[in-house]
Amino acid sequence: MFSLRYLETLVLIIFLLSLHTEAKPLKRTISEVQLMHNVREHKQVGERQDWLQEKLRDIIVASAKPQHGHSGNI
């Protein structure tokens, strides 16, 4: 009878350890997904900044060029 109780305890411990070890990759996977999300978000912010700088450069260049038909002295 004692050996059966020992075997049940051993099986329970092994089961609990297996649950604990299976949970770790899930957390790592969630962390990896969060990291990839952050990387993509950072990349999108950089792309928006580049786009905005290009548009501002176009505006500055266009305003620096003299317009046709207007005299420089008033």
All heavy atoms as a GROMACS GRO file, in nm:
protein
  608
    1MET      N    1   0.082  -0.120   0.000
    1MET     CA    2   0.000   0.000   0.000
    1MET      C    3   0.087   0.126   0.000
    1MET      O    4   0.053   0.224  -0.064
    1MET     CB    5  -0.092  -0.004   0.122
    1MET     CG    6  -0.198   0.099   0.121
    1MET     SD    7  -0.320   0.054  -0.002
    1MET     CE    8  -0.434   0.182   0.020
    2PHE      N    9   0.195   0.122   0.073
    2PHE     CA   10   0.285   0.237   0.080
    2PHE      C   11   0.345   0.269  -0.057
    2PHE      O   12   0.355   0.384  -0.094
    2PHE     CB   13   0.395   0.211   0.183
    2PHE     CG   14   0.494   0.323   0.191
    2PHE    CD1   15   0.462   0.442   0.253
    2PHE    CD2   16   0.619   0.310   0.134
    2PHE    CE1   17   0.552   0.546   0.259
    2PHE    CE2   18   0.710   0.413   0.139
    2PHE     CZ   19   0.677   0.531   0.202
    3SER      N   20   0.380   0.170  -0.133
    3SER     CA   21   0.440   0.193  -0.263
    3SER      C   22   0.340   0.256  -0.360
    3SER      O   23   0.379   0.334  -0.446
    3SER     CB   24   0.497   0.063  -0.319
    3SER     OG   25   0.394  -0.028  -0.342
    4LEU      N   26   0.212   0.221  -0.348
    4LEU     CA   27   0.110   0.282  -0.433
    4LEU      C   28   0.096   0.430  -0.401
    4LEU      O   29   0.084   0.513  -0.491
    4LEU     CB   30  -0.024   0.209  -0.415
    4LEU     CG   31  -0.138   0.255  -0.504
    4LEU    CD1   32  -0.100   0.237  -0.651
    4LEU    CD2   33  -0.264   0.180  -0.473
    5ARG      N   34   0.097   0.464  -0.273
    5ARG     CA   35   0.088   0.604  -0.232
    5ARG      C   36   0.211   0.682  -0.283
    5ARG      O   37   0.200   0.794  -0.329
    5ARG     CB   38   0.080   0.612  -0.080
    5ARG     CG   39   0.082   0.751  -0.024
    5ARG     CD   40  -0.044   0.826  -0.051
    5ARG     NE   41  -0.133   0.809   0.061
    5ARG     CZ   42  -0.255   0.854   0.066
    5ARG    NH1   43  -0.303   0.918  -0.038
    5ARG    NH2   44  -0.330   0.836   0.168
    6TYR      N   45   0.327   0.622  -0.274
    6TYR     CA   46   0.450   0.682  -0.323
    6TYR      C   47   0.442   0.704  -0.473
    6TYR      O   48   0.482   0.808  -0.524
    6TYR     CB   49   0.568   0.591  -0.286
    6TYR     CG   50   0.700   0.639  -0.339
    6TYR    CD1   51   0.767   0.745  -0.280
    6TYR    CD2   52   0.758   0.580  -0.450
    6TYR    CE1   53   0.887   0.790  -0.328
    6TYR    CE2   54   0.878   0.624  -0.500
    6TYR     CZ   55   0.942   0.728  -0.439
    6TYR     OH   56   1.062   0.772  -0.489
    7LEU      N   57   0.390   0.605  -0.546
    7LEU     CA   58   0.378   0.616  -0.691
    7LEU      C   59   0.280   0.727  -0.730
    7LEU      O   60   0.307   0.804  -0.822
    7LEU     CB   61   0.332   0.482  -0.749
    7LEU     CG   62   0.322   0.474  -0.900
    7LEU    CD1   63   0.458   0.500  -0.964
    7LEU    CD2   64   0.266   0.341  -0.943
    8GLU      N   65   0.170   0.738  -0.659
    8GLU     CA   66   0.073   0.845  -0.686
    8GLU      C   67   0.135   0.983  -0.663
    8GLU      O   68   0.114   1.075  -0.742
    8GLU     CB   69  -0.050   0.829  -0.598
    8GLU     CG   70  -0.138   0.712  -0.634
    8GLU     CD   71  -0.251   0.691  -0.534
    8GLU    OE1   72  -0.255   0.758  -0.429
    8GLU    OE2   73  -0.337   0.607  -0.564
    9THR      N   74   0.210   0.996  -0.556
    9THR     CA   75   0.276   1.123  -0.526
    9THR      C   76   0.378   1.157  -0.635
    9THR      O   77   0.388   1.272  -0.680
    9THR     CB   78   0.346   1.117  -0.389
    9THR    OG1   79   0.250   1.078  -0.291
    9THR    CG2   80   0.404   1.251  -0.352
   10LEU      N   81   0.453   1.058  -0.677
   10LEU     CA   82   0.552   1.078  -0.781
   10LEU      C   83   0.487   1.120  -0.912
   10LEU      O   84   0.534   1.213  -0.980
   10LEU     CB   85   0.634   0.950  -0.800
   10LEU     CG   86   0.748   0.957  -0.900
   10LEU    CD1   87   0.850   1.060  -0.855
   10LEU    CD2   88   0.810   0.821  -0.917
   11VAL      N   89   0.377   1.056  -0.949
   11VAL     CA   90   0.305   1.092  -1.072
   11VAL      C   91   0.251   1.235  -1.062
   11VAL      O   92   0.258   1.312  -1.158
   11VAL     CB   93   0.192   0.990  -1.100
   11VAL    CG1   94   0.099   1.040  -1.208
   11VAL    CG2   95   0.250   0.855  -1.136
   12LEU      N   96   0.199   1.271  -0.946
   12LEU     CA   97   0.147   1.407  -0.927
   12LEU      C   98   0.259   1.510  -0.941
   12LEU      O   99   0.240   1.614  -1.006
   12LEU     CB  100   0.080   1.419  -0.789
   12LEU     CG  101   0.022   1.555  -0.755
   12LEU    CD1  102  -0.090   1.590  -0.853
   12LEU    CD2  103  -0.028   1.557  -0.614
   13ILE      N  104   0.373   1.482  -0.882
   13ILE     CA  105   0.486   1.575  -0.892
   13ILE      C  106   0.531   1.589  -1.037
   13ILE      O  107   0.556   1.700  -1.086
   13ILE     CB  108   0.601   1.530  -0.801
   13ILE    CG1  109   0.561   1.549  -0.655
   13ILE    CG2  110   0.730   1.608  -0.832
   13ILE    CD1  111   0.658   1.490  -0.556
   14ILE      N  112   0.542   1.478  -1.107
   14ILE     CA  113   0.583   1.482  -1.247
   14ILE      C  114   0.481   1.559  -1.330
   14ILE      O  115   0.518   1.639  -1.417
   14ILE     CB  116   0.603   1.339  -1.302
   14ILE    CG1  117   0.726   1.277  -1.236
   14ILE    CG2  118   0.619   1.340  -1.453
   14ILE    CD1  119   0.746   1.131  -1.266
   15PHE      N  120   0.354   1.539  -1.304
   15PHE     CA  121   0.250   1.611  -1.377
   15PHE      C  122   0.259   1.761  -1.353
   15PHE      O  123   0.251   1.842  -1.447
   15PHE     CB  124   0.112   1.558  -1.334
   15PHE     CG  125  -0.002   1.633  -1.394
   15PHE    CD1  126  -0.036   1.616  -1.527
   15PHE    CD2  127  -0.077   1.722  -1.318
   15PHE    CE1  128  -0.141   1.684  -1.585
   15PHE    CE2  129  -0.182   1.791  -1.374
   15PHE     CZ  130  -0.214   1.773  -1.508
   16LEU      N  131   0.277   1.802  -1.228
   16LEU     CA  132   0.288   1.944  -1.197
   16LEU      C  133   0.413   2.006  -1.259
   16LEU      O  134   0.409   2.119  -1.308
   16LEU     CB  135   0.286   1.965  -1.046
   16LEU     CG  136   0.153   1.934  -0.977
   16LEU    CD1  137   0.167   1.949  -0.826
   16LEU    CD2  138   0.041   2.022  -1.030
   17LEU      N  139   0.523   1.932  -1.259
   17LEU     CA  140   0.645   1.982  -1.322
   17LEU      C  141   0.628   1.997  -1.473
   17LEU      O  142   0.678   2.092  -1.532
   17LEU     CB  143   0.763   1.891  -1.290
   17LEU     CG  144   0.818   1.902  -1.148
   17LEU    CD1  145   0.926   1.797  -1.126
   17LEU    CD2  146   0.871   2.040  -1.121
   18SER      N  147   0.556   1.904  -1.533
   18SER     CA  148   0.535   1.913  -1.678
   18SER      C  149   0.447   2.034  -1.712
   18SER      O  150   0.469   2.099  -1.814
   18SER     CB  151   0.475   1.784  -1.733
   18SER     OG  152   0.341   1.768  -1.689
   19LEU      N  153   0.350   2.063  -1.628
   19LEU     CA  154   0.268   2.182  -1.651
   19LEU      C  155   0.352   2.308  -1.639
   19LEU      O  156   0.338   2.401  -1.717
   19LEU     CB  157   0.153   2.188  -1.552
   19LEU     CG  158   0.036   2.094  -1.575
   19LEU    CD1  159  -0.067   2.111  -1.464
   19LEU    CD2  160  -0.027   2.117  -1.710
   20HIS      N  161   0.441   2.311  -1.542
   20HIS     CA  162   0.526   2.428  -1.520
   20HIS      C  163   0.622   2.448  -1.637
   20HIS      O  164   0.641   2.561  -1.683
   20HIS     CB  165   0.603   2.413  -1.390
   20HIS     CG  166   0.693   2.527  -1.360
   20HIS    ND1  167   0.645   2.652  -1.328
   20HIS    CD2  168   0.828   2.538  -1.360
   20HIS    CE1  169   0.746   2.733  -1.310
   20HIS    NE2  170   0.859   2.666  -1.328
   21THR      N  171   0.680   2.342  -1.687
   21THR     CA  172   0.775   2.355  -1.798
   21THR      C  173   0.704   2.389  -1.929
   21THR      O  174   0.761   2.454  -2.015
   21THR     CB  175   0.859   2.228  -1.816
   21THR    OG1  176   0.773   2.117  -1.836
   21THR    CG2  177   0.948   2.204  -1.697
   22GLU      N  178   0.580   2.347  -1.947
   22GLU     CA  179   0.506   2.379  -2.068
   22GLU      C  180   0.462   2.525  -2.068
   22GLU      O  181   0.443   2.584  -2.174
   22GLU     CB  182   0.383   2.289  -2.082
   22GLU     CG  183   0.418   2.147  -2.120
   22GLU     CD  184   0.295   2.058  -2.131
   22GLU    OE1  185   0.184   2.112  -2.128
   22GLU    OE2  186   0.312   1.937  -2.140
   23ALA      N  187   0.447   2.586  -1.953
   23ALA     CA  188   0.404   2.725  -1.945
   23ALA      C  189   0.516   2.821  -1.984
   23ALA      O  190   0.491   2.928  -2.036
   23ALA     CB  191   0.353   2.758  -1.805
   24LYS      N  192   0.639   2.785  -1.961
   24LYS     CA  193   0.751   2.875  -1.991
   24LYS      C  194   0.762   2.908  -2.140
   24LYS      O  195   0.776   3.024  -2.174
   24LYS     CB  196   0.881   2.816  -1.938
   24LYS     CG  197   0.894   2.828  -1.789
   24LYS     CD  198   1.027   2.778  -1.741
   24LYS     CE  199   1.038   2.792  -1.591
   24LYS     NZ  200   1.165   2.744  -1.539
   25PRO      N  201   0.756   2.811  -2.232
   25PRO     CA  202   0.763   2.849  -2.373
   25PRO      C  203   0.647   2.938  -2.416
   25PRO      O  204   0.664   3.024  -2.501
   25PRO     CB  205   0.759   2.715  -2.448
   25PRO     CG  206   0.808   2.616  -2.350
   25PRO     CD  207   0.764   2.667  -2.216
   26LEU      N  208   0.531   2.922  -2.356
   26LEU     CA  209   0.418   3.007  -2.390
   26LEU      C  210   0.448   3.151  -2.352
   26LEU      O  211   0.423   3.242  -2.430
   26LEU     CB  212   0.292   2.958  -2.318
   26LEU     CG  213   0.165   3.038  -2.344
   26LEU    CD1  214   0.128   3.031  -2.492
   26LEU    CD2  215   0.052   2.987  -2.259
   27LYS      N  216   0.505   3.173  -2.235
   27LYS     CA  217   0.540   3.308  -2.194
   27LYS      C  218   0.648   3.365  -2.288
   27LYS      O  219   0.643   3.480  -2.324
   27LYS     CB  220   0.590   3.310  -2.050
   27LYS     CG  221   0.482   3.288  -1.948
   27LYS     CD  222   0.536   3.292  -1.808
   27LYS     CE  223   0.427   3.266  -1.708
   27LYS     NZ  224   0.478   3.265  -1.572
   28ARG      N  225   0.743   3.282  -2.325
   28ARG     CA  226   0.847   3.330  -2.415
   28ARG      C  227   0.787   3.363  -2.551
   28ARG      O  228   0.823   3.462  -2.612
   28ARG     CB  229   0.956   3.224  -2.429
   28ARG     CG  230   1.072   3.272  -2.514
   28ARG     CD  231   1.182   3.170  -2.525
   28ARG     NE  232   1.135   3.056  -2.599
   28ARG     CZ  233   1.162   2.931  -2.567
   28ARG    NH1  234   1.232   2.903  -2.461
   28ARG    NH2  235   1.116   2.832  -2.642
   29THR      N  236   0.693   3.283  -2.594
   29THR     CA  237   0.629   3.309  -2.722
   29THR      C  238   0.553   3.441  -2.718
   29THR      O  239   0.559   3.520  -2.811
   29THR     CB  240   0.534   3.194  -2.758
   29THR    OG1  241   0.609   3.073  -2.763
   29THR    CG2  242   0.468   3.217  -2.891
   30ILE      N  243   0.483   3.466  -2.608
   30ILE     CA  244   0.411   3.593  -2.595
   30ILE      C  245   0.510   3.709  -2.592
   30ILE      O  246   0.486   3.812  -2.655
   30ILE     CB  247   0.322   3.591  -2.468
   30ILE    CG1  248   0.209   3.491  -2.486
   30ILE    CG2  249   0.269   3.730  -2.436
   30ILE    CD1  250   0.128   3.465  -2.363
   31SER      N  251   0.623   3.691  -2.526
   31SER     CA  252   0.725   3.796  -2.523
   31SER      C  253   0.781   3.821  -2.663
   31SER      O  254   0.806   3.935  -2.700
   31SER     CB  255   0.839   3.756  -2.429
   31SER     OG  256   0.792   3.740  -2.298
   32GLU      N  257   0.801   3.715  -2.738
   32GLU     CA  258   0.852   3.731  -2.874
   32GLU      C  259   0.751   3.803  -2.962
   32GLU      O  260   0.789   3.888  -3.043
   32GLU     CB  261   0.887   3.594  -2.933
   32GLU     CG  262   1.009   3.532  -2.870
   32GLU     CD  263   1.030   3.388  -2.914
   32GLU    OE1  264   0.943   3.331  -2.982
   32GLU    OE2  265   1.135   3.334  -2.878
   33VAL      N  266   0.624   3.771  -2.946
   33VAL     CA  267   0.520   3.839  -3.023
   33VAL      C  268   0.516   3.987  -2.985
   33VAL      O  269   0.506   4.074  -3.072
   33VAL     CB  270   0.382   3.773  -3.000
   33VAL    CG1  271   0.270   3.857  -3.057
   33VAL    CG2  272   0.381   3.634  -3.061
   34GLN      N  273   0.528   4.016  -2.856
   34GLN     CA  274   0.528   4.155  -2.811
   34GLN      C  275   0.649   4.229  -2.867
   34GLN      O  276   0.640   4.344  -2.911
   34GLN     CB  277   0.530   4.162  -2.658
   34GLN     CG  278   0.523   4.304  -2.603
   34GLN     CD  279   0.393   4.373  -2.636
   34GLN    OE1  280   0.286   4.313  -2.624
   34GLN    NE2  281   0.400   4.497  -2.680
   35LEU      N  282   0.764   4.163  -2.869
   35LEU     CA  283   0.885   4.224  -2.924
   35LEU      C  284   0.868   4.255  -3.072
   35LEU      O  285   0.902   4.365  -3.118
   35LEU     CB  286   1.005   4.132  -2.903
   35LEU     CG  287   1.136   4.178  -2.966
   35LEU    CD1  288   1.184   4.306  -2.900
   35LEU    CD2  289   1.240   4.068  -2.955
   36MET      N  290   0.813   4.160  -3.147
   36MET     CA  291   0.792   4.183  -3.290
   36MET      C  292   0.693   4.296  -3.314
   36MET      O  293   0.707   4.375  -3.406
   36MET     CB  294   0.746   4.055  -3.359
   36MET     CG  295   0.850   3.945  -3.359
   36MET     SD  296   1.008   3.997  -3.429
   36MET     CE  297   0.962   4.029  -3.596
   37HIS      N  298   0.591   4.304  -3.228
   37HIS     CA  299   0.494   4.414  -3.238
   37HIS      C  300   0.564   4.548  -3.215
   37HIS      O  301   0.542   4.645  -3.289
   37HIS     CB  302   0.382   4.395  -3.137
   37HIS     CG  303   0.290   4.512  -3.125
   37HIS    ND1  304   0.196   4.543  -3.220
   37HIS    CD2  305   0.279   4.608  -3.030
   37HIS    CE1  306   0.130   4.652  -3.183
   37HIS    NE2  307   0.180   4.693  -3.069
   38ASN      N  308   0.650   4.553  -3.113
   38ASN     CA  309   0.722   4.676  -3.082
   38ASN      C  310   0.816   4.714  -3.195
   38ASN      O  311   0.829   4.833  -3.228
   38ASN     CB  312   0.799   4.660  -2.952
   38ASN     CG  313   0.708   4.649  -2.831
   38ASN    OD1  314   0.589   4.677  -2.838
   38ASN    ND2  315   0.763   4.604  -2.720
   39VAL      N  316   0.882   4.615  -3.254
   39VAL     CA  317   0.974   4.643  -3.365
   39VAL      C  318   0.896   4.700  -3.483
   39VAL      O  319   0.937   4.798  -3.546
   39VAL     CB  320   1.051   4.515  -3.405
   39VAL    CG1  321   1.122   4.533  -3.538
   39VAL    CG2  322   1.151   4.478  -3.297
   40ARG      N  323   0.783   4.639  -3.516
   40ARG     CA  324   0.701   4.687  -3.628
   40ARG      C  325   0.649   4.828  -3.601
   40ARG      O  326   0.648   4.914  -3.690
   40ARG     CB  327   0.584   4.590  -3.653
   40ARG     CG  328   0.495   4.631  -3.767
   40ARG     CD  329   0.570   4.629  -3.898
   40ARG     NE  330   0.487   4.680  -4.004
   40ARG     CZ  331   0.532   4.745  -4.109
   40ARG    NH1  332   0.659   4.759  -4.127
   40ARG    NH2  333   0.449   4.790  -4.199
   41GLU      N  334   0.606   4.853  -3.478
   41GLU     CA  335   0.555   4.986  -3.443
   41GLU      C  336   0.667   5.089  -3.454
   41GLU      O  337   0.646   5.199  -3.507
   41GLU     CB  338   0.500   4.984  -3.300
   41GLU     CG  339   0.431   5.111  -3.259
   41GLU     CD  340   0.367   5.102  -3.122
   41GLU    OE1  341   0.382   4.998  -3.055
   41GLU    OE2  342   0.304   5.200  -3.081
   42HIS      N  343   0.787   5.055  -3.410
   42HIS     CA  344   0.902   5.145  -3.420
   42HIS      C  345   0.935   5.173  -3.567
   42HIS      O  346   0.965   5.287  -3.604
   42HIS     CB  347   1.022   5.084  -3.349
   42HIS     CG  348   1.145   5.167  -3.354
   42HIS    ND1  349   1.160   5.284  -3.283
   42HIS    CD2  350   1.260   5.150  -3.422
   42HIS    CE1  351   1.278   5.336  -3.308
   42HIS    NE2  352   1.341   5.257  -3.393
   43LYS      N  353   0.927   5.070  -3.649
   43LYS     CA  354   0.954   5.087  -3.792
   43LYS      C  355   0.850   5.179  -3.856
   43LYS      O  356   0.884   5.265  -3.937
   43LYS     CB  357   0.954   4.951  -3.860
   43LYS     CG  358   0.993   4.955  -4.005
   43LYS     CD  359   0.997   4.816  -4.065
   43LYS     CE  360   1.030   4.822  -4.212
   43LYS     NZ  361   1.032   4.690  -4.274
   44GLN      N  362   0.724   5.163  -3.820
   44GLN     CA  363   0.618   5.248  -3.876
   44GLN      C  364   0.637   5.393  -3.834
   44GLN      O  365   0.615   5.485  -3.915
   44GLN     CB  366   0.481   5.198  -3.831
   44GLN     CG  367   0.438   5.071  -3.900
   44GLN     CD  368   0.305   5.019  -3.847
   44GLN    OE1  369   0.261   5.056  -3.739
   44GLN    NE2  370   0.245   4.929  -3.922
   45VAL      N  371   0.678   5.416  -3.710
   45VAL     CA  372   0.703   5.554  -3.664
   45VAL      C  373   0.816   5.615  -3.746
   45VAL      O  374   0.807   5.730  -3.789
   45VAL     CB  375   0.736   5.555  -3.512
   45VAL    CG1  376   0.792   5.690  -3.470
   45VAL    CG2  377   0.612   5.522  -3.431
   46GLY      N  378   0.922   5.539  -3.770
   46GLY     CA  379   1.033   5.588  -3.851
   46GLY      C  380   0.990   5.619  -3.993
   46GLY      O  381   1.030   5.721  -4.051
   47GLU      N  382   0.906   5.532  -4.051
   47GLU     CA  383   0.856   5.556  -4.187
   47GLU      C  384   0.771   5.681  -4.193
   47GLU      O  385   0.780   5.760  -4.288
   47GLU     CB  386   0.776   5.435  -4.237
   47GLU     CG  387   0.861   5.313  -4.265
   47GLU     CD  388   0.779   5.189  -4.293
   47GLU    OE1  389   0.655   5.192  -4.277
   47GLU    OE2  390   0.840   5.087  -4.330
   48ARG      N  391   0.686   5.704  -4.092
   48ARG     CA  392   0.604   5.825  -4.089
   48ARG      C  393   0.691   5.951  -4.076
   48ARG      O  394   0.664   6.053  -4.140
   48ARG     CB  395   0.503   5.819  -3.974
   48ARG     CG  396   0.385   5.729  -4.002
   48ARG     CD  397   0.274   5.749  -3.902
   48ARG     NE  398   0.311   5.714  -3.767
   48ARG     CZ  399   0.287   5.596  -3.709
   48ARG    NH1  400   0.223   5.502  -3.775
   48ARG    NH2  401   0.324   5.573  -3.585
   49GLN      N  402   0.795   5.942  -3.993
   49GLN     CA  403   0.885   6.057  -3.978
   49GLN      C  404   0.959   6.087  -4.109
   49GLN      O  405   0.973   6.203  -4.146
   49GLN     CB  406   0.985   6.031  -3.866
   49GLN     CG  407   0.924   6.039  -3.728
   49GLN     CD  408   1.022   6.006  -3.618
   49GLN    OE1  409   1.130   5.952  -3.642
   49GLN    NE2  410   0.985   6.037  -3.496
   50ASP      N  411   1.003   5.982  -4.176
   50ASP     CA  412   1.071   6.002  -4.305
   50ASP      C  413   0.977   6.066  -4.406
   50ASP      O  414   1.014   6.156  -4.480
   50ASP     CB  415   1.123   5.869  -4.359
   50ASP     CG  416   1.238   5.814  -4.278
   50ASP    OD1  417   1.299   5.890  -4.200
   50ASP    OD2  418   1.267   5.693  -4.293
   51TRP      N  419   0.852   6.018  -4.411
   51TRP     CA  420   0.753   6.073  -4.503
   51TRP      C  421   0.728   6.220  -4.473
   51TRP      O  422   0.724   6.304  -4.563
   51TRP     CB  423   0.623   5.993  -4.492
   51TRP     CG  424   0.513   6.044  -4.580
   51TRP    CD1  425   0.493   6.016  -4.711
   51TRP    CD2  426   0.408   6.134  -4.540
   51TRP    NE1  427   0.382   6.083  -4.756
   51TRP    CE2  428   0.327   6.156  -4.655
   51TRP    CE3  429   0.374   6.197  -4.421
   51TRP    CZ2  430   0.217   6.239  -4.651
   51TRP    CZ3  431   0.264   6.280  -4.419
   51TRP    CH2  432   0.186   6.300  -4.533
   52LEU      N  433   0.711   6.251  -4.345
   52LEU     CA  434   0.685   6.389  -4.305
   52LEU      C  435   0.803   6.479  -4.338
   52LEU      O  436   0.785   6.591  -4.388
   52LEU     CB  437   0.653   6.396  -4.156
   52LEU     CG  438   0.618   6.533  -4.100
   52LEU    CD1  439   0.497   6.591  -4.170
   52LEU    CD2  440   0.595   6.525  -3.951
   53GLN      N  441   0.925   6.432  -4.315
   53GLN     CA  442   1.043   6.512  -4.348
   53GLN      C  443   1.052   6.538  -4.498
   53GLN      O  444   1.088   6.647  -4.541
   53GLN     CB  445   1.170   6.443  -4.300
   53GLN     CG  446   1.191   6.453  -4.150
   53GLN     CD  447   1.316   6.381  -4.104
   53GLN    OE1  448   1.373   6.301  -4.178
   53GLN    NE2  449   1.358   6.409  -3.982
   54GLU      N  450   1.018   6.438  -4.578
   54GLU     CA  451   1.020   6.455  -4.724
   54GLU      C  452   0.916   6.560  -4.767
   54GLU      O  453   0.945   6.645  -4.852
   54GLU     CB  454   0.991   6.322  -4.792
   54GLU     CG  455   1.005   6.324  -4.942
   54GLU     CD  456   1.147   6.350  -4.989
   54GLU    OE1  457   1.241   6.307  -4.920
   54GLU    OE2  458   1.163   6.414  -5.095
   55LYS      N  459   0.796   6.554  -4.709
   55LYS     CA  460   0.693   6.653  -4.742
   55LYS      C  461   0.734   6.792  -4.700
   55LYS      O  462   0.714   6.889  -4.773
   55LYS     CB  463   0.558   6.616  -4.678
   55LYS     CG  464   0.498   6.489  -4.732
   55LYS     CD  465   0.471   6.502  -4.880
   55LYS     CE  466   0.418   6.374  -4.937
   55LYS     NZ  467   0.404   6.376  -5.081
   56LEU      N  468   0.793   6.805  -4.581
   56LEU     CA  469   0.839   6.936  -4.535
   56LEU      C  470   0.952   6.988  -4.623
   56LEU      O  471   0.959   7.107  -4.653
   56LEU     CB  472   0.885   6.928  -4.389
   56LEU     CG  473   0.774   6.913  -4.286
   56LEU    CD1  474   0.833   6.891  -4.147
   56LEU    CD2  475   0.683   7.033  -4.286
   57ARG      N  476   1.040   6.900  -4.668
   57ARG     CA  477   1.149   6.940  -4.757
   57ARG      C  478   1.091   6.992  -4.889
   57ARG      O  479   1.138   7.092  -4.942
   57ARG     CB  480   1.241   6.821  -4.782
   57ARG     CG  481   1.369   6.860  -4.854
   57ARG     CD  482   1.466   6.743  -4.868
   57ARG     NE  483   1.499   6.683  -4.740
   57ARG     CZ  484   1.480   6.553  -4.710
   57ARG    NH1  485   1.428   6.471  -4.798
   57ARG    NH2  486   1.512   6.507  -4.592
   58ASP      N  487   0.987   6.926  -4.941
   58ASP     CA  488   0.923   6.971  -5.064
   58ASP      C  489   0.862   7.110  -5.046
   58ASP      O  490   0.871   7.196  -5.134
   58ASP     CB  491   0.815   6.873  -5.109
   58ASP     CG  492   0.872   6.741  -5.157
   58ASP    OD1  493   0.994   6.735  -5.185
   58ASP    OD2  494   0.794   6.644  -5.166
   59ILE      N  495   0.800   7.134  -4.931
   59ILE     CA  496   0.738   7.264  -4.903
   59ILE      C  497   0.844   7.372  -4.892
   59ILE      O  498   0.830   7.482  -4.948
   59ILE     CB  499   0.653   7.257  -4.775
   59ILE    CG1  500   0.531   7.167  -4.798
   59ILE    CG2  501   0.610   7.396  -4.730
   59ILE    CD1  502   0.453   7.136  -4.673
   60ILE      N  503   0.953   7.341  -4.822
   60ILE     CA  504   1.060   7.440  -4.804
   60ILE      C  505   1.125   7.473  -4.937
   60ILE      O  506   1.150   7.590  -4.969
   60ILE     CB  507   1.162   7.390  -4.701
   60ILE    CG1  508   1.098   7.387  -4.562
   60ILE    CG2  509   1.288   7.478  -4.701
   60ILE    CD1  510   1.182   7.318  -4.457
   61VAL      N  511   1.152   7.371  -5.019
   61VAL     CA  512   1.214   7.394  -5.149
   61VAL      C  513   1.121   7.475  -5.239
   61VAL      O  514   1.163   7.567  -5.308
   61VAL     CB  515   1.253   7.259  -5.216
   61VAL    CG1  516   1.290   7.278  -5.361
   61VAL    CG2  517   1.366   7.194  -5.139
   62ALA      N  518   0.992   7.443  -5.238
   62ALA     CA  519   0.896   7.515  -5.321
   62ALA      C  520   0.883   7.660  -5.277
   62ALA      O  521   0.870   7.751  -5.360
   62ALA     CB  522   0.760   7.446  -5.316
   63SER      N  523   0.888   7.688  -5.149
   63SER     CA  524   0.874   7.826  -5.102
   63SER      C  525   1.003   7.905  -5.124
   63SER      O  526   1.000   8.027  -5.132
   63SER     CB  527   0.836   7.830  -4.954
   63SER     OG  528   0.940   7.776  -4.875
   64ALA      N  529   1.116   7.838  -5.136
   64ALA     CA  530   1.244   7.906  -5.157
   64ALA      C  531   1.261   7.948  -5.303
   64ALA      O  532   1.334   8.042  -5.332
   64ALA     CB  533   1.360   7.817  -5.115
   65LYS      N  534   1.196   7.880  -5.395
   65LYS     CA  535   1.207   7.914  -5.538
   65LYS      C  536   1.127   8.041  -5.565
   65LYS      O  537   1.016   8.058  -5.516
   65LYS     CB  538   1.151   7.801  -5.625
   65LYS     CG  539   1.233   7.675  -5.622
   65LYS     CD  540   1.171   7.570  -5.711
   65LYS     CE  541   1.245   7.439  -5.705
   65LYS     NZ  542   1.182   7.337  -5.788
   66PRO      N  543   1.182   8.134  -5.646
   66PRO     CA  544   1.104   8.254  -5.681
   66PRO      C  545   0.988   8.215  -5.772
   66PRO      O  546   1.002   8.131  -5.860
   66PRO     CB  547   1.206   8.343  -5.753
   66PRO     CG  548   1.315   8.251  -5.797
   66PRO     CD  549   1.316   8.136  -5.701
   67GLN      N  550   0.875   8.278  -5.748
   67GLN     CA  551   0.757   8.248  -5.828
   67GLN      C  552   0.760   8.333  -5.955
   67GLN      O  553   0.805   8.447  -5.956
   67GLN     CB  554   0.631   8.274  -5.749
   67GLN     CG  555   0.617   8.183  -5.629
   67GLN     CD  556   0.491   8.209  -5.550
   67GLN    OE1  557   0.415   8.301  -5.583
   67GLN    NE2  558   0.468   8.132  -5.448
   68HIS      N  559   0.712   8.280  -6.065
   68HIS     CA  560   0.710   8.349  -6.194
   68HIS      C  561   0.603   8.458  -6.194
   68HIS      O  562   0.496   8.441  -6.139
   68HIS     CB  563   0.680   8.249  -6.307
   68HIS     CG  564   0.781   8.139  -6.316
   68HIS    ND1  565   0.913   8.161  -6.350
   68HIS    CD2  566   0.773   8.005  -6.291
   68HIS    CE1  567   0.978   8.048  -6.348
   68HIS    NE2  568   0.896   7.949  -6.313
   69GLY      N  569   0.635   8.571  -6.256
   69GLY     CA  570   0.538   8.678  -6.270
   69GLY      C  571   0.537   8.776  -6.156
   69GLY      O  572   0.464   8.873  -6.159
   70HIS      N  573   0.612   8.751  -6.053
   70HIS     CA  574   0.618   8.843  -5.940
   70HIS      C  575   0.756   8.906  -5.937
   70HIS      O  576   0.857   8.841  -5.954
   70HIS     CB  577   0.593   8.771  -5.806
   70HIS     CG  578   0.456   8.712  -5.795
   70HIS    ND1  579   0.346   8.788  -5.769
   70HIS    CD2  580   0.412   8.585  -5.807
   70HIS    CE1  581   0.240   8.710  -5.765
   70HIS    NE2  582   0.278   8.585  -5.788
   71SER      N  583   0.760   9.035  -5.914
   71SER     CA  584   0.888   9.103  -5.907
   71SER      C  585   0.945   9.091  -5.767
   71SER      O  586   0.870   9.077  -5.669
   71SER     CB  587   0.874   9.250  -5.944
   71SER     OG  588   0.788   9.313  -5.852
   72GLY      N  589   1.075   9.097  -5.758
   72GLY     CA  590   1.138   9.085  -5.627
   72GLY      C  591   1.124   9.211  -5.544
   72GLY      O  592   1.123   9.207  -5.422
   73ASN      N  593   1.110   9.330  -5.607
   73ASN     CA  594   1.099   9.456  -5.533
   73ASN      C  595   0.957   9.507  -5.538
   73ASN      O  596   0.895   9.510  -5.642
   73ASN     CB  597   1.193   9.563  -5.593
   73ASN     CG  598   1.338   9.521  -5.578
   73ASN    OD1  599   1.372   9.451  -5.485
   73ASN    ND2  600   1.421   9.564  -5.673
   74ILE      N  601   0.910   9.550  -5.426
   74ILE     CA  602   0.775   9.605  -5.420
   74ILE      C  603   0.781   9.752  -5.394
   74ILE      O  604   0.851   9.802  -5.314
   74ILE     CB  605   0.689   9.536  -5.313
   74ILE    CG1  606   0.677   9.390  -5.345
   74ILE    CG2  607   0.555   9.600  -5.302
   74ILE    CD1  608   0.598   9.308  -5.248
   0.00000   0.00000   0.00000
